[in-house]
Every structure is written in C-alpha cells, then in structure tokens.
Amino acid sequence: RHASSFTPSPAAMQPTSLEQVQATAEPNPLKTCENLSSMNTFLMPLEEEEAKDSFDVDVAVTNPEKVGDGMNAYVAYKVSTRTSLPMFRSKVFSVRRRFSDFLGLYEKLSVKQSLHGCIIPPPPEKSVVGMTKVKVGMDDPSSVEFVERRRAALERYLQRVVSHPSLLQDPDVREFLEREDLPRAVNTQALSGAGFLKMINKASDAVNKMTIKMNESDTWFEDKFQEVENEEQQLRKLHVVVDSLVNHRKELCGNTAVFAKSLAMLGNSEDNTALSRALSQLAEVEDKMEQLHQEQAASDFFIFAELLGDYIRLLGAVRGCFDQRMRAWQRWQEAQSTLQKKREAEAKLLWANKPDKLQQAKEEITEWEARVTQYERDFDRIGMTVRKEVLRFESFYLLLTLIVFQLIKFWEAFLPEAKAIA
Amino acid sequence: LSAPAPRAVNVDLQTDAMLQVDISDALSERDKVKFTVHTKSTLPNFKQNEFSVVRQHEEFIWLHDSFVENEEYAGYIIPPAPPRPDFDASREKLQKLGEGEGSMTKEEFTKMKQELEAEYLAIFKKTVAMHEVFLCRVAAHPVLRKDLNFHVFLEYNQDLSVRGKNKKEKLEDFFKNVVKSADGVLVAGVKDVDDFFEHEKTFLLEYHNRVKDASAKSDRMIRSHKNAADDINRIASSLYTLGTQDSTDLCKYEQMLSLDFTRSCLHKIEARIAADEDLKLADLLKYYLRESQAAKDLLYRRSRALVDYENANKALDKARAKNRDVLQAETSQQLCCHKFEKISESAKQELIDFKTRRVAAFRKNLVELAELELKHAKGNLQLLQGCLGILKGNT
C-alpha cells in the first residue's frame, strides 16, 4: 500500500491517511504537537509495511472538542474508521467518544483477556491535573498541549487494539468503533495510573504463586518475569528523566531565541561593517537552529517520552499477561503431548482395524494440531508487538538525520561570512 | 590538579627588547590557585633571561589596581583584571554526587563523575587562560610593559604580601565608584568638541550595554544547555544499563537500541551543547564586556581631565581679573592642559587599537566556532547514518 522506499524530507511529515488534526484555536507555538500527530500517521505506514498479518482497518482519533461547562465538562474526540472488512456496517464511518469510553473498552477487554491470550494494549493514564485545566478553559497553550498529547496517545492505543486480529473480532471493539451512543463506562477509577499498577501487581502476585508450583523446566518463565519487572522499573526512572529533558529543552529554546536577539542588537551597534554583518548572521543562524530544534528536535524527545510512556505501560501489560503466556505454553505442551498420544492411539487403531474409531482419532488429531499451532502463535505474539514498537525508533533516527543536514547547511553558509571579517 | 602548559604569546616590538610571558603551570588547592608565571626576556632590567615565580590571584589584582591608580597611565586602556577563580559551583556538584552515590548505578555514577571532573578541568583551564591573557596584554603594551610593579610581579620570587583589601578600603572603593558613576552621568551629558571622541563615547556607551546584555543571555542559554546535557547523560547511562541486561527477545532490541541510541543521542546533543563551542562565544562576550568597560573608564578619565582643565582656565581668568596668585594659576592651568592633551593623544591611539583588537578577536572566534559546529554536525551525521544502517539490518 505504501512504497517501501521513501525519500526523507520535511515534506514527508505531512499526514497521509485520515483527516489531519484540526488546528487548535490559536496560531500555536506548539508545532511539536502537530509534528506528534503527523508523526503518528508517518509511523503507521512503516508499521504496516512490516506487519506480517495486516488487516484492512485504519483508525484515527481527531477533532478534540470541549463539551459542556465547568467541572462536568469533558473532551469528545472523533473516532474515524476506514475499513474493507465486511463485518463493519460500512467502509468509512465515525463516532464521538470521550476518554472514559476508551478506558471502558480496555476494562471490558481485560476481563476477557484469557479468551484472547494476548496482550491487551493499555490506554493512556488518567490525569486529574491536566483535565482540570482543560475543564477551566481549553485555550491556554499547556491545555492545548495536554489535549494533543492525549489525543495522540488515544490514537496509538486504538491502532494497537485493531492491529490484533483477535481483538478486532471482539464485539466490544466493534461496538466501540461503530455504535452511535455508547453507554457511559463506569468504574474507570480503577484505571488511573496507580490503579493500573495495582492491577498489574495483583496479576504478578498470582503469577508468583503459580511459579512456585512450576517444575524445573519452567524456571525460564520465572527468570523472564523478573527481567521484565526490573526493566519496567528502570524504564519508569528513565521516563522521569526524559520528561525533565523535554522541559529543559523547551527552556533552552526560549533562552537561545532571546540570546539571538541580543546578538543581533550587538551586531547593530558594531561599527565595523563586516563584523556587524557576521554578528547579525550568527544571530540568524542561532535563531534558525533553535526554530529547527523547536519544531522537530524538541518533538523527537517529546515523542520519545510519549513512546517511552507507552512502552512502560506495555511492559506492565506484558507482566500482567505472563500468566496467560504461561498457560498458553502449558496448553501448547499438553496439546503436543495429547497429540502425540492421539497419534499413538491412531497407530494402535490402525493395527486393530476399527474404522469409526480411527476416523474419530483422525479428527481429534487435526483439532489438536490446529490448537498446537494456535498456541504457538499466541506465544510468539508478544515478541511481535515489541518488535513493532521498536520500528518506530527507526523514523526517529531519520528525523535526527534531517535535522543534522539542516544544521550543516546553516553553518556552511555562515563560515565564509565569518572569514570575511576584516 | 595542574594544567598542561598553555601556549605562550610572543611579543616582539620592533625596537624594544623581547618580553614573553606565559603561565607555564598552575595548581589548584583547596581554596586557592597557584599560577606559575614564566618570563623570557632580553630586557636589561631583569637579572636573568628566563625565570619563573609563583603568584596567586590577589597579586594579579594588586598589579591591575596599581595601574589604575597610576596617574601616568590615565591615558591608556588598562587591561581588565582577570576574574577570581570560582570553583564553588563545581565543588558543590561533586560533593552532591558523592552524597548521592548510593542511589545510582555504578555506570551512572562513573559517568557523572567524569562529566563533573571534565567541567572542573574546563573551569580551571579557563581561569588560567584569563590570567595569562591579562599578563600578555600588559607585556604587549608599549608603556605598561616597562612598569616597575610589573617587573617586580614577574621577577620577585617571594610572596608580594598583598593582602586583600580590608573592609575600610572596600568601602572607599565603593564610594569612589558611586562618585564615578554620578560623574559619569554628568560627563556623558556634555557634548565633546572633538568629533572623534564624541563618536567614541556614543559608540562605547551603546556597545558596552549591548555586550553586557548578550553576555548575560549567553550565560542563561549555557545553563539550559548544561541542564539538558545532564539529563541526556542520565538517560544514556540508564538506557545502557537496560541494554546490557540479559539478552532475550524482549531485551535484544533495547540492547541494540540503547547502545546506538545512547551514542547518537549524546553526540547529537553535544553538537548543540558542546561546552567548547558555546563557551567560546560566551567567553568572548565576557572578555569584551570587561574591555569595553576599561575603554569607558579611559574616556571618563579624559573627561575628568577636561573638566579639571576647564576649571583651571576659569580659575586663571579669575586670578587675572583680581590680579592675585596669577603665576600659581598659570602653572596649574598649564599642568591641566598638558595632562589633558597627553591623555587625549594616547587615548585616541588606544581606542583605535581597541577596535582593531576587537575585530580580530571576534573574527578568530567566530571562524573557530563555525568550524567546530560543522565538524560536530558532520561527525554526528555519520553516526546517525550508521545507526540507521544497524536498525535496518536488524529488522
């Protein structure tokens, strides 16, 4: 669907699939957010390219709008779906959903997790502070940014959900995408950041109890589990520092812009013409560099922080899913041994010559073969998910490369001016 | 901690003998820095042709102040005094690091320690350079280089015993400065008859203010850089730790990611945050802030001399009118006239030299800055392209 080779250029950052993100009220200084959204759509083609089983469903979350006033206000998003699958009511449709609806979907899916035997992608976390600001007024830059971050996170969340073939089949998912009026989700308090952690911890406790009963060949799982736990802790620490970095970079952008202006003033008062010109140009270079960084580089860490956050939550889900995987493994092992027994029985029947029993045995073998395959596939799915996430980082490197190209151009233009000072 | 031998500035004025001064070594002790001032000279005043002494910051200040207070040098731009060595911030950071050792991994700690030590070394190198520049400027000045105090400073191998100013003297200085600035306002208001000086006055006042502004803003910018760089370091070591954990399906990608990402991250940011580049610009601005202040001080002294001259003229007229103490008034007037003219003459040359020096220094620094930035950016590009290659190969 998308060309496998693409020439990187700033123009390539234009979103290509569904609707572009609605420009927010003000001519905003938050180009970072625009880039975040276009980054999402930019990244999706990359992902689909690589996905082995890709389904023809595209979802987008756009047009955040404040509904109502005061403390009861909320933000409604437009959830648009484009699909070629017959099970949906039409090829292109959209509904309006609010944040708690997304949380509600997750809760419904989690309950049925054992059915799917895969990781249920976790949604973004609640934020009382962020939302309160928005309720008060959506106009100031920090609210705008908050809403944009959330919108992008919700979009990524939905995209992950629909990219699971098993989840896509789930009636709750379909209902979420299609149904005009969705009954309000209740009990979504459990899904705040702390609540989420609690849930994960409960799951891991259950797993711990199970591992005690495991025999030796299953210590592999125990080790895995420990690793993932450590990793998650590290990532949480990392996330804090990345957030700090994003803020410092913002500060840096501001200070550099101010400095550039000051440098320009200095150039003005300098009475040596060539030096004056060089200083003015240096001021311009500094300014351009910071603009460049603000628009693209600041967002790369911003995006990194976002993805890191996603990844942490994903790891949390992985931990919670370990028991599923373990059970899948068990089922797989049992299925294999049962299959083996069935085959032996079949062989015996062949010798004993009981045709109807033989047929039955054959059918059972086929069934178990299918199960073995299924369970093996389940088992591999986790690795696949992680792999997809990692692919996002490739585009990140491309971004960085673009920036550096630009930087080189700026300095190459400045150097002769500096040399011309006499 | 001692600095490697910095480059020396060779001073050779056509008819005068050679005088070469540099700081060949420096030692940072707990609360002071000891500079080894090394002199090579063919001047007859010195006992030997080559010798070294150990000096501390206060002794540099003593030398500078002796120039400022010397009436003979009123017509020259006195090279600005080097700033006091300040390791407080750096020491504090190192101490905090030591305290927080338990809360971070061994890699993180080592990395941070290296960063802080590099920072300490950079500050140390800078203070050595500043002190050296001061001495070199003095040695390069046709008149100041002959100063007796300067020679004592260079040669006398005992402690000069210049204690820091006591409270009373500091207070006196303070009031002197207050008077000066009040006077400065008066002087600035009076239009100079001489076009050259009028132009210089206007120019210097504006230039000085703008350099001050640019210098302050570049400092703020650099602080932000440092903060971001510290974050990058913590992220990098964190990722590195993650990546070097047991290699499994889950971790393999981080491993690849973290090592390369770490490096590219660091280098990318270094291209913008590199202490070398930005500090270069900041140091240049700071230095010219001090130099332009010294130039302003010169203009001020000339203006004072002019005022004294005009007052002496008035006194002479009065004396002639009353026909009393005429000779005394005449002598006084002649002295003032002579002083004023002497200052004006040398000031003119000094200001022209200042301009030349300034342009040359900016040129050199801006060219070096651009070349460094390019070098970093290009190296960075290679690294990123390498990372892309690795990623593509692995997927």
Chai-1 contact restraints between the chains, C-beta under 6 A:
chainA,res_idxA,chainB,res_idxB,connection_type,confidence,min_distance_angstrom,max_distance_angstrom,comment,restraint_id
A,E227,B,D246,contact,1.0,0.0,6.0,A-B,restraint_1
A,Q234,B,L242,contact,1.0,0.0,6.0,A-B,restraint_2
A,L238,B,S238,contact,1.0,0.0,6.0,A-B,restraint_3
A,V241,B,D231,contact,1.0,0.0,6.0,A-B,restraint_4
A,V241,B,R234,contact,1.0,0.0,6.0,A-B,restraint_5
A,V241,B,I235,contact,1.0,0.0,6.0,A-B,restraint_6
A,S244,B,D231,contact,1.0,0.0,6.0,A-B,restraint_7
A,L245,B,A228,contact,1.0,0.0,6.0,A-B,restraint_8
A,L245,B,D231,contact,1.0,0.0,6.0,A-B,restraint_9
A,H248,B,N227,contact,1.0,0.0,6.0,A-B,restraint_10
A,H248,B,A228,contact,1.0,0.0,6.0,A-B,restraint_11
A,H248,B,D231,contact,1.0,0.0,6.0,A-B,restraint_12
A,R249,B,A228,contact,1.0,0.0,6.0,A-B,restraint_13
A,E251,B,S224,contact,1.0,0.0,6.0,A-B,restraint_14
A,L252,B,S224,contact,1.0,0.0,6.0,A-B,restraint_15
A,L252,B,A228,contact,1.0,0.0,6.0,A-B,restraint_16
A,N255,B,R220,contact,1.0,0.0,6.0,A-B,restraint_17
A,N255,B,M221,contact,1.0,0.0,6.0,A-B,restraint_18
A,N255,B,S224,contact,1.0,0.0,6.0,A-B,restraint_19
A,T256,B,M221,contact,1.0,0.0,6.0,A-B,restraint_20
A,V258,B,K217,contact,1.0,0.0,6.0,A-B,restraint_21
A,F259,B,K217,contact,1.0,0.0,6.0,A-B,restraint_22
A,F259,B,S218,contact,1.0,0.0,6.0,A-B,restraint_23
A,F259,B,M221,contact,1.0,0.0,6.0,A-B,restraint_24
A,S262,B,D213,contact,1.0,0.0,6.0,A-B,restraint_25
A,S262,B,A214,contact,1.0,0.0,6.0,A-B,restraint_26
A,S262,B,K217,contact,1.0,0.0,6.0,A-B,restraint_27
A,L263,B,A214,contact,1.0,0.0,6.0,A-B,restraint_28
A,M265,B,R210,contact,1.0,0.0,6.0,A-B,restraint_29
A,L266,B,R210,contact,1.0,0.0,6.0,A-B,restraint_30
A,L266,B,A214,contact,1.0,0.0,6.0,A-B,restraint_31
A,S269,B,E206,contact,1.0,0.0,6.0,A-B,restraint_32
A,S269,B,Y207,contact,1.0,0.0,6.0,A-B,restraint_33
A,S269,B,R210,contact,1.0,0.0,6.0,A-B,restraint_34
A,N272,B,V359,contact,1.0,0.0,6.0,A-B,restraint_35
A,L275,B,V359,contact,1.0,0.0,6.0,A-B,restraint_36
A,L275,B,F362,contact,1.0,0.0,6.0,A-B,restraint_37
A,A278,B,L366,contact,1.0,0.0,6.0,A-B,restraint_38
A,G383,B,D249,contact,1.0,0.0,6.0,A-B,restraint_39
A,V390,B,Y253,contact,1.0,0.0,6.0,A-B,restraint_40
A,E394,B,L391,contact,1.0,0.0,6.0,A-B,restraint_41
A,Y397,B,L384,contact,1.0,0.0,6.0,A-B,restraint_42
A,Y397,B,C387,contact,1.0,0.0,6.0,A-B,restraint_43
A,Y397,B,L388,contact,1.0,0.0,6.0,A-B,restraint_44
A,L400,B,K268,contact,1.0,0.0,6.0,A-B,restraint_45
A,L400,B,L384,contact,1.0,0.0,6.0,A-B,restraint_46
A,T401,B,L384,contact,1.0,0.0,6.0,A-B,restraint_47
A,V404,B,A377,contact,1.0,0.0,6.0,A-B,restraint_48
A,V404,B,N380,contact,1.0,0.0,6.0,A-B,restraint_49
A,V404,B,L381,contact,1.0,0.0,6.0,A-B,restraint_50
A,L407,B,A377,contact,1.0,0.0,6.0,A-B,restraint_51
A,I408,B,A377,contact,1.0,0.0,6.0,A-B,restraint_52
A,W411,B,A370,contact,1.0,0.0,6.0,A-B,restraint_53
A,W411,B,E373,contact,1.0,0.0,6.0,A-B,restraint_54
A,W411,B,L374,contact,1.0,0.0,6.0,A-B,restraint_55
A,F414,B,A370,contact,1.0,0.0,6.0,A-B,restraint_56
A,L415,B,A370,contact,1.0,0.0,6.0,A-B,restraint_57
A,A418,B,L366,contact,1.0,0.0,6.0,A-B,restraint_58
A,A418,B,V367,contact,1.0,0.0,6.0,A-B,restraint_59
A,A418,B,A370,contact,1.0,0.0,6.0,A-B,restraint_60
A,K419,B,V367,contact,1.0,0.0,6.0,A-B,restraint_61
A,I421,B,R363,contact,1.0,0.0,6.0,A-B,restraint_62
